[in-house]
Each structure stands twice: as structure tokens, then as C-alpha cells.
Amino acid sequence: MAMAAAVTELLNIRTVTRMPRETKKHAVAILFYDDTSKTFACESERFHVYLMPTPNLDIYGECTMQITHENIYLWDVHNARVKLVMWPLSSLRRYGRDSTWFTFESGRMCDTGEGLFTFQTREGELIYQRVHSATLSIAQQHERMMEELEKSSQVAYWHHITRQNSVGDLYSYQGMKGKKK
């Protein structure tokens, strides 16, 4: 059975930027004229983890973790198409690791709400590096977006000023008003 490809229509694009290779090998960030942005990337790897029980979730146990350019996903270990939960990387307050654990604290904007989530894994360091790279990329993307916004605001202000009449035009208008027919 063939799966249909997902199609996303992209309108009102201001800029398209290739993401740094160390962040994601094949990814682009798109900034729209309404100052929203979207990042597209190839599928990322999944890590085997054991989610420790927490009061914020009804689930715990063995699952797979996927770190993308914007989110952390937990997937059912028995059915790889079943997404269990998702946390936006931009809503993480902090994260850490050691040789057998990966832990993060989510903020109130996450579906799970505020909470500390701990995962037992042999890949704690690699997970940490992926999360760290992705969060740095989000920060850099936000910084670039703010710079673009600032530039466009300065340009818009300059156009506003230059569209006004010149001093010479103002004097000629005043002269015309003073003339009587």
C-alpha cells in the first residue's frame, strides 16, 4: 500500500535560510511576511528510552524518543506510528544528562504542563547533544528573524520619510498658497 505524500502550500515567503549542518543536515527555515516561521527537515533518528513514572503523565515505560528541529516526541515502542506525547523544544526550561539518564523540565505551555521528565537510556549524551543543537538553532533562528524584522522596520521607516515631500516642495506649496487669483 503506497502512502500519499504530504503537500504544504507556502505563500508570502520573505526568506528561506539553510540551517547549519551541525543542527540538521538537510533542513531549511522559512520566514513569512507575517513574521511567523517554519522549519522543514528530513526525518530524524529515534532513541530507545524508558520514561520514568511522573504525576504529569498516565504513561511510563519503554518507548522511543525522537528529537526534531522543533519538538521532542515519544512514540509507542510496539507501534512506531503511535505518538504518545510531544514537547516543543522552545517550551523546555532546562535539560540535562549523565551516562544513563536524560532529564528535562517542561514549561506550562506544553501539553503536559509544568513537570520534570526523566528517561533511562544508554544514549543520554547523544540525546542531550541533539536537544542542545536544536535549541541553539531555534535561538539562532529567532535572532535572525528579529534582525530581519528590525531591518524591514528600518527600511519601512526610511520609505515613510522619503515619501514625504522635500523641503523645496514644501516651500513651493507655501508659495502657491500665498498667491491670490
N, CA and C atoms as a LAMMPS dump frame, in Angstrom:
ITEM: TIMESTEP
0
ITEM: NUMBER OF ATOMS
543
ITEM: BOX BOUNDS ff ff ff
-5.0000000000000000e+02 5.0000000000000000e+02
-5.0000000000000000e+02 5.0000000000000000e+02
-5.0000000000000000e+02 5.0000000000000000e+02
ITEM: ATOMS id mol type element x y z
1 1 1 N 0.84 -1.175 0
2 1 2 C 0 0 0
3 1 3 C 0.889 1.242 0
4 2 1 N 0.73 2.117 -0.975
5 2 2 C 1.534 3.329 -1.089
6 2 3 C 0.905 4.442 -0.262
7 3 1 N 1.768 5.224 0.396
8 3 2 C 1.283 6.362 1.178
9 3 3 C 1.348 7.612 0.32
10 4 1 N 0.349 8.467 0.431
11 4 2 C 0.342 9.722 -0.305
12 4 3 C 1.332 10.687 0.331
13 5 1 N 1.99 11.46 -0.494
14 5 2 C 2.944 12.45 0.005
15 5 3 C 2.181 13.637 0.582
16 6 1 N 2.687 14.188 1.656
17 6 2 C 2.078 15.368 2.252
18 6 3 C 2.52 16.594 1.465
19 7 1 N 1.58 17.485 1.193
20 7 2 C 1.868 18.691 0.437
21 7 3 C 1.502 19.882 1.301
22 8 1 N 2.417 20.843 1.389
23 8 2 C 2.179 22.057 2.143
24 8 3 C 2.349 23.232 1.195
25 9 1 N 1.326 24.071 1.071
26 9 2 C 1.408 25.243 0.211
27 9 3 C 2.065 26.363 1.004
28 10 1 N 3.064 26.974 0.403
29 10 2 C 3.806 28.039 1.069
30 10 3 C 3.558 29.354 0.336
31 11 1 N 2.968 30.302 1.027
32 11 2 C 2.667 31.601 0.443
33 11 3 C 3.296 32.702 1.285
34 12 1 N 3.528 33.846 0.683
35 12 2 C 4.026 35.041 1.38
36 12 3 C 5.341 34.795 2.112
37 13 1 N 6.292 34.197 1.402
38 13 2 C 7.599 33.893 1.993
39 13 3 C 8.516 35.103 1.873
40 14 1 N 9.119 35.496 2.994
41 14 2 C 10.087 36.589 2.997
42 14 3 C 11.477 36.058 2.68
43 15 1 N 11.935 35.036 3.444
44 15 2 C 13.27 34.475 3.208
45 15 3 C 13.263 32.975 3.494
46 16 1 N 14.183 32.285 2.857
47 16 2 C 14.436 30.874 3.118
48 16 3 C 15.907 30.757 3.467
49 17 1 N 16.201 30.133 4.608
50 17 2 C 17.574 30.017 5.089
51 17 3 C 17.91 28.558 5.33
52 18 1 N 19.043 28.128 4.837
53 18 2 C 19.507 26.767 5.115
54 18 3 C 20.028 26.724 6.551
55 19 1 N 19.596 25.711 7.302
56 19 2 C 20.017 25.57 8.687
57 19 3 C 21.47 25.088 8.727
58 20 1 N 22.21 25.417 9.778
59 20 2 C 23.596 24.953 9.885
60 20 3 C 23.683 23.426 9.857
61 21 1 N 24.706 22.89 9.204
62 21 2 C 24.872 21.438 9.07
63 21 3 C 24.908 20.716 10.408
64 22 1 N 25.533 21.34 11.4
65 22 2 C 25.618 20.672 12.696
66 22 3 C 24.267 20.598 13.393
67 23 1 N 23.335 21.448 13
68 23 2 C 21.987 21.412 13.568
69 23 3 C 21.175 20.301 12.929
70 24 1 N 21.094 20.34 11.618
71 24 2 C 20.337 19.34 10.875
72 24 3 C 20.891 19.335 9.47
73 25 1 N 21.256 18.171 9.014
74 25 2 C 21.949 18.064 7.738
75 25 3 C 21.137 18.617 6.568
76 26 1 N 19.865 18.306 6.509
77 26 2 C 19.027 18.738 5.393
78 26 3 C 17.794 19.452 5.93
79 27 1 N 17.963 20.722 6.307
80 27 2 C 16.845 21.481 6.867
81 27 3 C 16.901 22.924 6.39
82 28 1 N 15.719 23.544 6.275
83 28 2 C 15.619 24.951 5.925
84 28 3 C 14.634 25.637 6.859
85 29 1 N 14.899 26.912 7.118
86 29 2 C 13.986 27.743 7.906
87 29 3 C 13.339 28.735 6.943
88 30 1 N 12.032 28.88 7.031
89 30 2 C 11.288 29.777 6.165
90 30 3 C 10.663 30.864 7.03
91 31 1 N 10.94 32.131 6.683
92 31 2 C 10.368 33.271 7.383
93 31 3 C 9.317 33.896 6.471
94 32 1 N 8.097 34.06 6.999
95 32 2 C 6.991 34.591 6.226
96 32 3 C 6.826 36.082 6.51
97 33 1 N 6.112 36.78 5.625
98 33 2 C 5.908 38.215 5.792
99 33 3 C 5.095 38.564 7.032
100 34 1 N 4.322 37.626 7.563
101 34 2 C 3.562 37.896 8.788
102 34 3 C 4.402 37.622 10.037
103 35 1 N 5.735 37.472 9.849
104 35 2 C 6.717 37.251 10.919
105 35 3 C 6.583 35.908 11.624
106 36 1 N 5.892 34.965 11.021
107 36 2 C 5.904 33.595 11.52
108 36 3 C 7.009 32.861 10.786
109 37 1 N 7.407 31.714 11.311
110 37 2 C 8.451 30.937 10.649
111 37 3 C 8.121 29.461 10.746
112 38 1 N 8.728 28.693 9.874
113 38 2 C 8.546 27.245 9.851
114 38 3 C 9.863 26.63 9.429
115 39 1 N 10.193 25.506 10.032
116 39 2 C 11.413 24.799 9.682
117 39 3 C 11.043 23.436 9.135
118 40 1 N 11.673 23.051 8.043
119 40 2 C 11.447 21.756 7.424
120 40 3 C 12.747 20.98 7.434
121 41 1 N 12.671 19.689 7.767
122 41 2 C 13.869 18.853 7.815
123 41 3 C 13.518 17.415 7.486
124 42 1 N 14.551 16.653 7.19
125 42 2 C 14.382 15.222 6.941
126 42 3 C 14.101 14.508 8.263
127 43 1 N 13.563 13.33 8.169
128 43 2 C 13.255 12.502 9.343
129 43 3 C 14.491 12.333 10.225
130 44 1 N 14.311 12.388 11.512
131 44 2 C 15.43 12.225 12.426
132 44 3 C 15.396 10.845 13.082
133 45 1 N 16.492 10.503 13.706
134 45 2 C 16.604 9.183 14.329
135 45 3 C 15.778 9.094 15.608
136 46 1 N 15.523 7.868 16.038
137 46 2 C 14.777 7.628 17.277
138 46 3 C 15.669 6.876 18.254
139 47 1 N 15.486 7.2 19.537
140 47 2 C 16.298 6.609 20.602
141 47 3 C 15.405 5.766 21.508
142 48 1 N 15.909 4.647 21.943
143 48 2 C 15.183 3.808 22.9
144 48 3 C 15.383 4.378 24.297
145 49 1 N 14.253 4.641 24.967
146 49 2 C 14.279 5.218 26.307
147 49 3 C 13.246 4.508 27.183
148 50 1 N 13.403 4.686 28.478
149 50 2 C 12.42 4.201 29.441
150 50 3 C 11.965 5.425 30.23
151 51 1 N 10.715 5.857 29.997
152 51 2 C 10.155 7.005 30.699
153 51 3 C 9.81 6.589 32.12
154 52 1 N 10.396 7.279 33.088
155 52 2 C 10.112 7.005 34.495
156 52 3 C 8.728 7.57 34.851
157 53 1 N 8.022 6.942 35.781
158 53 2 C 6.695 7.446 36.173
159 53 3 C 6.771 8.898 36.66
160 54 1 N 5.751 9.667 36.302
161 54 2 C 5.664 11.073 36.68
162 54 3 C 4.195 11.434 36.879
163 55 1 N 3.889 12.328 37.787
164 55 2 C 2.486 12.689 38.013
165 55 3 C 1.833 13.403 36.823
166 56 1 N 2.625 13.924 35.902
167 56 2 C 2.084 14.684 34.779
168 56 3 C 1.557 13.809 33.641
169 57 1 N 1.944 12.531 33.621
170 57 2 C 1.537 11.65 32.531
171 57 3 C 0.984 10.343 33.066
172 58 1 N 0.021 9.789 32.349
173 58 2 C -0.526 8.48 32.713
174 58 3 C 0.331 7.35 32.166
175 59 1 N 1.239 7.674 31.256
176 59 2 C 2.061 6.639 30.633
177 59 3 C 3.465 6.642 31.23
178 60 1 N 4.103 5.499 31.183
179 60 2 C 5.511 5.371 31.54
180 60 3 C 5.982 4.046 30.963
181 61 1 N 7.291 3.871 30.947
182 61 2 C 7.846 2.628 30.449
183 61 3 C 8.634 2.814 29.165
184 62 1 N 8.834 1.704 28.464
185 62 2 C 9.654 1.689 27.264
186 62 3 C 8.958 2.392 26.104
187 63 1 N 9.699 3.241 25.413
188 63 2 C 9.196 3.942 24.234
189 63 3 C 10.387 4.42 23.412
190 64 1 N 10.124 5.065 22.308
191 64 2 C 11.215 5.652 21.532
192 64 3 C 11.056 7.161 21.546
193 65 1 N 12.191 7.859 21.574
194 65 2 C 12.221 9.317 21.611
195 65 3 C 12.796 9.812 20.295
196 66 1 N 12.155 10.828 19.758
197 66 2 C 12.619 11.465 18.535
198 66 3 C 12.813 12.945 18.815
199 67 1 N 13.971 13.459 18.445
200 67 2 C 14.248 14.887 18.594
201 67 3 C 14.269 15.481 17.197
202 68 1 N 13.363 16.42 16.943
203 68 2 C 13.345 17.108 15.654
204 68 3 C 13.876 18.52 15.858
205 69 1 N 13.806 19.312 14.836
206 69 2 C 14.264 20.692 14.902
207 69 3 C 13.371 21.567 15.777
208 70 1 N 12.162 21.091 16.145
209 70 2 C 11.242 21.901 16.951
210 70 3 C 10.674 21.203 18.177
211 71 1 N 10.707 19.859 18.21
212 71 2 C 9.993 19.129 19.263
213 71 3 C 10.746 17.893 19.733
214 72 1 N 10.338 17.42 20.914
215 72 2 C 10.696 16.081 21.385
216 72 3 C 9.41 15.266 21.321
217 73 1 N 9.484 14.105 20.666
218 73 2 C 8.332 13.214 20.555
219 73 3 C 8.633 11.919 21.272
220 74 1 N 7.603 11.331 21.886
221 74 2 C 7.676 9.962 22.385
222 74 3 C 6.731 9.131 21.537
223 75 1 N 7.234 7.984 21.077
224 75 2 C 6.467 7.087 20.232
225 75 3 C 6.315 5.74 20.918
226 76 1 N 5.21 5.08 20.65
227 76 2 C 4.954 3.742 21.173
228 76 3 C 6.012 2.788 20.63
229 77 1 N 6.597 1.987 21.501
230 77 2 C 7.66 1.079 21.092
231 77 3 C 7.122 -0.083 20.253
232 78 1 N 5.855 -0.413 20.402
233 78 2 C 5.263 -1.542 19.676
234 78 3 C 4.627 -1.122 18.352
235 79 1 N 4.222 0.148 18.256
236 79 2 C 3.645 0.67 17.018
237 79 3 C 4.271 2.03 16.766
238 80 1 N 5.249 2.07 15.873
239 80 2 C 6.048 3.277 15.63
240 80 3 C 5.234 4.446 15.07
241 81 1 N 3.994 4.21 14.682
242 81 2 C 3.152 5.288 14.156
243 81 3 C 2.318 5.965 15.244
244 82 1 N 2.323 5.408 16.441
245 82 2 C 1.509 5.959 17.53
246 82 3 C 2.354 6.926 18.357
247 83 1 N 1.991 8.211 18.238
248 83 2 C 2.672 9.25 19.015
249 83 3 C 2.034 9.303 20.398
250 84 1 N 2.858 9.219 21.431
251 84 2 C 2.36 9.232 22.799
252 84 3 C 2.248 10.649 23.355
253 85 1 N 3.28 11.447 23.13
254 85 2 C 3.302 12.809 23.665
255 85 3 C 4.358 13.619 22.915
256 86 1 N 4.205 14.953 22.974
257 86 2 C 5.125 15.845 22.295
258 86 3 C 5.386 17.071 23.168
259 87 1 N 6.651 17.515 23.177
260 87 2 C 7.035 18.733 23.896
261 87 3 C 7.752 19.661 22.928
262 88 1 N 7.307 20.911 22.772
263 88 2 C 8.057 21.863 21.947
264 88 3 C 9.388 22.207 22.63
265 89 1 N 10.465 22.174 21.88
266 89 2 C 11.773 22.495 22.449
267 89 3 C 11.809 23.922 22.994
268 90 1 N 11.069 24.806 22.376
269 90 2 C 11.056 26.197 22.835
270 90 3 C 10.373 26.352 24.193
271 91 1 N 9.673 25.316 24.662
272 91 2 C 8.991 25.375 25.958
273 91 3 C 9.743 24.638 27.065
274 92 1 N 10.932 24.12 26.754
275 92 2 C 11.723 23.464 27.796
276 92 3 C 12.426 24.517 28.635
277 93 1 N 12.405 24.331 29.933
278 93 2 C 13.075 25.267 30.83
279 93 3 C 14.545 24.911 31.01
280 94 1 N 14.818 23.619 31.102
281 94 2 C 16.199 23.14 31.248
282 94 3 C 16.235 21.66 30.911
283 95 1 N 17.435 21.158 30.658
284 95 2 C 17.607 19.745 30.339
285 95 3 C 19.023 19.336 30.716
286 96 1 N 19.192 18.041 30.982
287 96 2 C 20.496 17.549 31.396
288 96 3 C 20.612 16.057 31.169
289 97 1 N 21.818 15.527 31.469
290 97 2 C 22.057 14.106 31.227
291 97 3 C 23.226 13.628 32.07
292 98 1 N 23.329 12.305 32.125
293 98 2 C 24.552 11.635 32.568
294 98 3 C 24.655 10.374 31.72
295 99 1 N 25.459 9.426 32.105
296 99 2 C 25.695 8.269 31.24
297 99 3 C 24.464 7.386 31.044
298 100 1 N 23.502 7.42 31.967
299 100 2 C 22.337 6.533 31.833
300 100 3 C 20.989 7.25 31.915
301 101 1 N 20.971 8.586 31.946
302 101 2 C 19.736 9.334 32.086
303 101 3 C 19.706 10.543 31.162
304 102 1 N 18.495 10.913 30.758
305 102 2 C 18.251 12.21 30.133
306 102 3 C 17.032 12.778 30.829
307 103 1 N 17.108 14.032 31.253
308 103 2 C 16.031 14.664 32.016
309 103 3 C 15.756 16.052 31.459
310 104 1 N 14.495 16.458 31.449
311 104 2 C 14.178 17.852 31.12
312 104 3 C 12.995 18.322 31.935
313 105 1 N 12.914 19.643 32.068
314 105 2 C 11.784 20.273 32.736
315 105 3 C 10.978 21.017 31.681
316 106 1 N 9.695 20.697 31.605
317 106 2 C 8.826 21.367 30.638
318 106 3 C 8.136 22.552 31.303
319 107 1 N 7.763 23.525 30.474
320 107 2 C 7.054 24.703 30.955
321 107 3 C 5.557 24.529 30.854
322 108 1 N 4.831 25.521 31.314
323 108 2 C 3.368 25.421 31.368
324 108 3 C 2.704 25.451 29.996
325 109 1 N 3.431 25.864 28.956
326 109 2 C 2.856 25.908 27.61
327 109 3 C 2.828 24.535 26.931
328 110 1 N 3.451 23.542 27.54
329 110 2 C 3.446 22.184 26.984
330 110 3 C 2.106 21.508 27.277
331 111 1 N 1.755 20.531 26.446
332 111 2 C 0.512 19.782 26.665
333 111 3 C 0.5 19.106 28.033
334 112 1 N 1.665 18.702 28.507
335 112 2 C 1.77 18.035 29.81
336 112 3 C 1.791 19.033 30.959
337 113 1 N 1.925 20.307 30.648
338 113 2 C 2.08 21.317 31.687
339 113 3 C 3.485 21.272 32.26
340 114 1 N 3.656 21.982 33.363
341 114 2 C 4.962 22.014 34.016
342 114 3 C 5.284 20.637 34.577
343 115 1 N 6.538 20.256 34.463
344 115 2 C 6.913 18.973 35.025
345 115 3 C 8.334 18.582 34.714
346 116 1 N 8.824 17.625 35.475
347 116 2 C 10.159 17.072 35.29
348 116 3 C 9.993 15.668 34.717
349 117 1 N 10.658 15.403 33.591
350 117 2 C 10.545 14.119 32.906
351 117 3 C 11.922 13.481 32.825
352 118 1 N 12.007 12.252 33.291
353 118 2 C 13.282 11.543 33.356
354 118 3 C 13.197 10.267 32.533
355 119 1 N 14.24 10.046 31.747
356 119 2 C 14.303 8.886 30.856
357 119 3 C 15.575 8.115 31.14
358 120 1 N 15.435 6.836 31.351
359 120 2 C 16.592 5.976 31.49
360 120 3 C 16.985 5.546 30.074
361 121 1 N 18.256 5.709 29.735
362 121 2 C 18.707 5.401 28.384
363 121 3 C 20.228 5.257 28.36
364 122 1 N 20.711 4.49 27.416
365 122 2 C 22.159 4.388 27.21
366 122 3 C 22.657 5.478 26.277
367 123 1 N 21.728 6.25 25.741
368 123 2 C 22.076 7.274 24.761
369 123 3 C 21.845 8.691 25.288
370 124 1 N 21.958 8.867 26.593
371 124 2 C 21.707 10.154 27.226
372 124 3 C 22.548 11.284 26.66
373 125 1 N 23.828 11.028 26.44
374 125 2 C 24.723 12.065 25.91
375 125 3 C 24.318 12.458 24.484
376 126 1 N 24.027 11.483 23.641
377 126 2 C 23.639 11.767 22.263
378 126 3 C 22.293 12.508 22.21
379 127 1 N 21.349 12.093 23.032
380 127 2 C 20.056 12.789 23.102
381 127 3 C 20.283 14.237 23.527
382 128 1 N 21.102 14.412 24.558
383 128 2 C 21.413 15.762 25.046
384 128 3 C 21.994 16.616 23.915
385 129 1 N 22.946 16.064 23.169
386 129 2 C 23.571 16.822 22.079
387 129 3 C 22.543 17.213 21.018
388 130 1 N 21.624 16.314 20.688
389 130 2 C 20.591 16.612 19.683
390 130 3 C 19.651 17.72 20.188
391 131 1 N 19.231 17.607 21.444
392 131 2 C 18.343 18.628 22.015
393 131 3 C 19.069 19.968 22.085
394 132 1 N 20.31 19.947 22.53
395 132 2 C 21.087 21.18 22.655
396 132 3 C 21.278 21.848 21.291
397 133 1 N 21.639 21.081 20.28
398 133 2 C 21.817 21.64 18.929
399 133 3 C 20.525 22.236 18.409
400 134 1 N 19.426 21.535 18.612
401 134 2 C 18.135 22.024 18.123
402 134 3 C 17.697 23.286 18.86
403 135 1 N 17.905 23.359 20.171
404 135 2 C 17.512 24.566 20.913
405 135 3 C 18.397 25.746 20.531
406 136 1 N 19.678 25.501 20.299
407 136 2 C 20.555 26.58 19.819
408 136 3 C 20.1 27.071 18.453
409 137 1 N 19.704 26.152 17.606
410 137 2 C 19.211 26.51 16.276
411 137 3 C 17.952 27.36 16.379
412 138 1 N 17.053 27.003 17.285
413 138 2 C 15.83 27.786 17.49
414 138 3 C 16.195 29.2 17.933
415 139 1 N 17.147 29.312 18.854
416 139 2 C 17.578 30.628 19.335
417 139 3 C 18.205 31.441 18.198
418 140 1 N 19.035 30.805 17.377
419 140 2 C 19.667 31.494 16.248
420 140 3 C 18.622 31.914 15.226
421 141 1 N 17.656 31.043 14.965
422 141 2 C 16.589 31.363 14.018
423 141 3 C 15.788 32.557 14.529
424 142 1 N 15.493 32.566 15.82
425 142 2 C 14.751 33.679 16.419
426 142 3 C 15.561 34.974 16.286
427 143 1 N 16.861 34.884 16.54
428 143 2 C 17.729 36.056 16.43
429 143 3 C 17.75 36.582 14.988
430 144 1 N 17.879 35.665 14.004
431 144 2 C 17.869 36.082 12.589
432 144 3 C 16.528 36.713 12.234
433 145 1 N 15.442 36.139 12.734
434 145 2 C 14.122 36.672 12.448
435 145 3 C 13.988 38.086 13.022
436 146 1 N 14.487 38.287 14.23
437 146 2 C 14.415 39.612 14.84
438 146 3 C 15.27 40.613 14.067
439 147 1 N 16.452 40.195 13.594
440 147 2 C 17.298 41.068 12.783
441 147 3 C 16.603 41.438 11.488
442 148 1 N 15.972 40.458 10.835
443 148 2 C 15.231 40.722 9.597
444 148 3 C 14.078 41.681 9.857
445 149 1 N 13.381 41.476 10.953
446 149 2 C 12.262 42.332 11.308
447 149 3 C 12.752 43.755 11.559
448 150 1 N 13.882 43.87 12.262
449 150 2 C 14.45 45.183 12.54
450 150 3 C 14.86 45.867 11.241
451 151 1 N 15.505 45.129 10.337
452 151 2 C 15.906 45.694 9.044
453 151 3 C 14.688 46.152 8.26
454 152 1 N 13.659 45.302 8.208
455 152 2 C 12.469 45.669 7.438
456 152 3 C 11.758 46.86 8.075
457 153 1 N 11.796 46.972 9.395
458 153 2 C 11.184 48.12 10.071
459 153 3 C 11.952 49.387 9.739
460 154 1 N 13.296 49.309 9.722
461 154 2 C 14.116 50.471 9.381
462 154 3 C 13.871 50.885 7.944
463 155 1 N 13.776 49.915 7.038
464 155 2 C 13.52 50.214 5.63
465 155 3 C 12.147 50.851 5.481
466 156 1 N 11.148 50.3 6.152
467 156 2 C 9.8 50.856 6.074
468 156 3 C 9.783 52.289 6.602
469 157 1 N 10.494 52.557 7.693
470 157 2 C 10.563 53.9 8.251
471 157 3 C 11.25 54.841 7.269
472 158 1 N 12.343 54.387 6.643
473 158 2 C 13.066 55.202 5.671
474 158 3 C 12.159 55.523 4.482
475 159 1 N 11.413 54.528 3.985
476 159 2 C 10.493 54.77 2.875
477 159 3 C 9.411 55.766 3.281
478 160 1 N 8.962 55.674 4.509
479 160 2 C 7.95 56.602 5.001
480 160 3 C 8.496 58.032 4.968
481 161 1 N 9.735 58.213 5.426
482 161 2 C 10.357 59.536 5.463
483 161 3 C 10.576 60.055 4.046
484 162 1 N 11.11 59.218 3.165
485 162 2 C 11.447 59.685 1.814
486 162 3 C 10.224 59.898 0.945
487 163 1 N 9.089 59.319 1.297
488 163 2 C 7.865 59.551 0.537
489 163 3 C 7.263 60.915 0.845
490 164 1 N 7.673 61.506 1.96
491 164 2 C 7.17 62.831 2.289
492 164 3 C 7.781 63.838 1.325
493 165 1 N 7.169 64.95 1.218
494 165 2 C 7.628 65.973 0.287
495 165 3 C 8.971 66.531 0.708
496 166 1 N 9.754 66.948 -0.267
497 166 2 C 11.048 67.549 0.023
498 166 3 C 10.834 68.953 0.567
499 167 1 N 11.885 69.53 1.13
500 167 2 C 11.8 70.888 1.669
501 167 3 C 11.454 71.868 0.56
502 168 1 N 12.068 71.671 -0.621
503 168 2 C 11.767 72.55 -1.762
504 168 3 C 10.299 72.5 -2.14
505 169 1 N 9.728 71.282 -2.114
506 169 2 C 8.303 71.14 -2.422
507 169 3 C 7.451 71.863 -1.395
508 170 1 N 7.868 71.786 -0.134
509 170 2 C 7.098 72.453 0.914
510 170 3 C 7.09 73.96 0.701
511 171 1 N 8.274 74.531 0.333
512 171 2 C 8.338 75.97 0.087
513 171 3 C 7.474 76.348 -1.109
514 172 1 N 7.472 75.523 -2.145
515 172 2 C 6.661 75.875 -3.33
516 172 3 C 5.18 75.772 -2.999
517 173 1 N 4.803 74.812 -2.153
518 173 2 C 3.396 74.732 -1.744
519 173 3 C 2.992 75.966 -0.946
520 174 1 N 3.907 76.394 -0.062
521 174 2 C 3.59 77.577 0.725
522 174 3 C 3.46 78.799 -0.174
523 175 1 N 4.332 78.871 -1.183
524 175 2 C 4.265 79.995 -2.119
525 175 3 C 2.975 79.99 -2.903
526 176 1 N 2.511 78.806 -3.245
527 176 2 C 1.273 78.702 -4.018
528 176 3 C 0.078 79.111 -3.16
529 177 1 N 0.133 78.801 -1.899
530 177 2 C -0.987 79.134 -1.018
531 177 3 C -1.074 80.646 -0.817
532 178 1 N 0.094 81.283 -0.837
533 178 2 C 0.121 82.724 -0.607
534 178 3 C -0.365 83.513 -1.81
535 179 1 N -0.349 82.936 -3.019
536 179 2 C -0.759 83.646 -4.229
537 179 3 C -2.279 83.751 -4.283
538 180 1 N -2.738 84.904 -4.708
539 180 2 C -4.182 85.095 -4.863
540 180 3 C -4.494 85.215 -6.329
541 181 1 N -5.598 84.647 -6.708
542 181 2 C -6.014 84.699 -8.111
543 181 3 C -6.916 85.844 -8.365
